[in-house]
């Protein structure tokens, strides 16, 4: 959810129009929070039996632990999803509402019920939903998603998703094997997964650098180069060493990398606006 809010805020900062309208800036983030939360809650509702069997989730998520009933979780997911979509439609435009609704349905149903249990490319295709926040935010402001910037932001998140989640899946593959989910490390093995992680890491760093054409600030340039080089290095080490420690470090660093990129854009954009 932090990823959704921060990347959505980045889209708003780069579009600029709502920087002088703080209420609208905030309401877009509320809409993203509601619809992103709906997709997440639907995922947990449908996977509650799987979550109860996996070590990573059995004692952490509210449905397996019995803190929330399945019926309440479903009602909550539907209610906040409808509220978020209605907010976009009422306050902004049908395009942003349609994109938000499509994201909820795609992640909550298509990814959770079909992609995840049926293909090793579940994370890749499912990454579309996780990458939509800046596009939805841009649509809310501009009424269109034309132009390269929202799609470059989308591309950064989309290409980042496989190395991020596959690093997690590498050291938790026994959990996924236990519930028969065809995650890439389970089906193709560690070597194939680490090779794919390497290629996707190179791709996400490359597309992050392409944003310099539209966001040429020095802070973002430094962040993209420095943190990108570190991300590549972490990916290389994980591929070379093939240890749980290196995989955990890669997963942890991937989170730092993405937030460093997007926060640098936000800080630079707000500083420029204030000045």
N, C-alpha and C positions, 0 to 999 in steps of 0.2 A: 504493500500500500504506500509506503514511503517512496518507492520507485515510481508509482503512478503519479503521486502528487508532485514530486520533484521534476520529473520529465515533462509533466503537463505545465508546470510553472515555467520551465525553460522555453516551451513553445510560446507561451504568453509574452515572455520577456523579449524573445526575438521578433515577434510580430509587432510589439511596442504599443499598439493602440490602447490597451487596457492598463498600461502603466500609470496613466493619469486618471484611471477610474478604479480605485482600489476595491470598491464593493463588487464590481463585475469580475475583477481579477480573482477575488476570494470565492465568489459564487461558482465560477468555472471549476475551481479546485474542489469545491464541495460536490459538484456534479460528478466529477471524475472519481472522487472518494466514494460516493454512493454507488456508482455503477461498477467501479472496480471491486468494491466490497461485495456487491451482489454476485459478480462472477466468481469471486473467491469462495463465497458462502455456498453457492450452488455446487462448486467443485467438491467442497468438504461434505456436503449433503450426499451427493452421489457416491463418494468414495469412503463413506463412514465405515463400511465393513472392512475395506482394505486398510484404512488407517488404523483400525483396531488390531491388525495383525503385524503392522510394521513398527519396529523398535523406535524409529525416528518420530512417529506420530502418535503412537498408542497412548502415551501418558501426557501428551501436550495439547492435543486438539480437543475442543469441548464436546464433540459428539461421541468419540470413543470413550471419553472419561465419564460420560453421563451428565455433564454439567448443563447441557441443553438437549431437549428432546428433538428427534428428527423432524416432527411436525412444526415445531417452533422455528427450527433452523430454516426450513423451506419457506415458511411464511415471512420470516425476516428477510431472506434473500430476495423474494419477489417484491416485497414492500419497498425496500431501499432501492432496488433496481428501477421500479416504476417511478419512484420519487426523483431519482437522478435523471432519467430520460425526460420526465415531465419538466424538470427544471431547465434542461437544455432547450426543449421545444417552446416553453413559455417565455423564457427570458432571452433566448438567443435565436436559434433557427432550426428548421427541420433537418438540415444536413447534419449538424452536430448531434441532434437527438437520434437520428438514424444510425450514425456511426457508433454512438454509445450503445444503442440497443443491439446493433450487430455484434459489437465486441462482447457484450454479456452473453448473447446466444451462442456465439462462436466458442468462447472459452467454457462457459457453463455446461453446454450440451455437446457440441461437435467435438471439441478437444477432449473433454472429460469422458464422454461415453463412447466415442469411436476412435479418435486418433490415439489416445494414450494406451488403450489396451490392444491395439492392432498393428502398430507400425513402429519401427525403430526411429522413424523421422518425426515422432510425436512432438518432441521438443522444438524441432526446426519449424514445422508448420504452426504449431501452437504458439510460437513466439510472435506471430502476427498480433494476437490479442494483447500481449504484454507491451508491444511497441506502439500501440495506438494512442496513448495519452496525448503526446504533443500534436498529433494530427487532429484529434477531437478538439483540443484547446484552440488550435489555429482556426478550425472551422467555426467554432463559436464566435470568435472575434471577427474574422474576415468574411464568413459566409461562403468560403471556398477553400479548397485544399490545393489549388493550382500553385505552381512554383516549386523550386527545388528544396527550400529550407525545411518545411515540415517533413518531407520524405527522406531527407538526409538524417534528421533526428530519428525518424522511424527506423531507418536503415542501421544506425548505430546500435539501437536497442535490439533490433531483430538479429543482427549478426553477433552481438554480445551474448545473446541468450544460450546458444548451444555450448560454448566453452564454459559458461557459468554453471549450467545445470548438469552437463556431462561430467564436470569435475566432481560435483556432488554425487552423481550416480556412480562414479568409479569407486569411491570408498564406501558407498552404501548399496553396492550391487547385490549383496546377500539379502537385503531387505526387499528389493525389487524382485529378485528371483523367488522369494518366499510367496509373493502374491501374483506371480506369473505376469508381471508387466514387462513388455519387450523393450526395455531400455537398451540403448546401444551397447554399453559394456557387457550386459547379460547375453545379448545375442551375437555380437561381433567380436567381443573380447576387448581387453585393455589397449592393445597395440593399435587396433583400428580406431578406437575412440580417441586416443591421444593424438593420432595423426589428424583426425577431423578437428579436434580442438586446436591444433597448431594452425591449420588452414583458416579456420574461422577467426582466430585471434589476429592473424595477419590481415584478414579482410576488414575486421572492425577497426583496427588501427588505421588502415588506409582510408576508409570512408570518414573516419573522424578528422583526418587531416584535410580532406576535401572541403570540410565546412569552413576552413580558413578563408576560402574565397568570399564567403558571405559574413563571416564573423572573424575579422582579421585582428582582433584584440590580442595584445601581448600575453595576457593572463591565460587565455584559452590556448594560444599557440604553445606556451610553455607546458601547460597541463597535458595537451594532446601528445606532444613529443615525449615528455618525461614519463608520464604514467603509461603511455602506449609502449615505450621501450621496456618499461618494467613488466608490463603485462606479457609482452613477447618473451621476455626472459623467464618469467614464471612458467609460461607454457612450455618453453624449451626444457627447463629443468624437470618439469613433471614428465615430459615425454622421454627424457634421458634416464631419469632415476626410477620411474614407475614405482614409487612408494606412496603409502597412504599419507605420509607427512607432506610430500610435495603436492599431492592432489588436494589436500585440505588447504594448504597455503595458496594454491591457485584459486580455489573456490573463494576463500576469504578475500584475496586480493582483487578478484573480479568485481566484487561489490564496491570496494574502495575506488577502483578504476572508474566505474560508471558514475558514481556520485561525484568524484573529482572533476570529471569532464563537465557534467551538467551544472554543478555548483559554480564552476569557473565562468560559465556562460551567464548564469544568473547574476553573480557578483559584478561582472564586467558590464552587463547590460544595465543593471540598476545604477551603478556608479556613473555610467555615461548619461543616463537619464537625469540624474540629480544634478550633475555638473552642467 
